[in-house]
Amino acid sequence: MPSAPEWESLAASLVAQGPFRSLHITPGDLTTADAMTRFQHDRQSAEWVTVVVDRRLPAHRARRAIGHELAHVADEIARVELTASLDVWRDTFTHPHRCAQAETFAWQAEEWVEPQTRAADLIEAARRHQQQRGTRR
């Protein structure tokens, strides 16, 4: 991904502030989205993130897609802070209402997230957005 290296500092900072062991941005062949984020874990409950960006995207769209996906990562870091454990977080991860709210945050964040954005600022924005979401599930 030509756009991915410039995001390494933000990605590393997100990993340093959250429960995820690593975060990789990689090209892929996607058919239904410009990019997607996969939150994964192994049997020992180690968590990691893979952001896949469609390799056919022009650079300006890839940049925006990466910002969007890193906003999802920040949103989940903030969400993990509100849960009792990673298992609880994993169990509630796919709730449809929560997914729609998370997507709203990512769409808003992609307007301002840049490679030089501080992870702490992105996570704080996610926290504020979650506070506006109302009742926690």
Secondary structure, DSSP 8 states (H G I E B T S, - for coil): --SGGGGHHHHHHHHHHSSEEEEEEEEE--SS-SEEEEEEE-TT--EEEEEEEETTS-HHHHHHHHHHHHHHHHHHHHHHHTSS-HHHHHHHTT-HHHHHHHHHHHHHHTTT--TT--HHHHHHHHHHHHHHT-S--
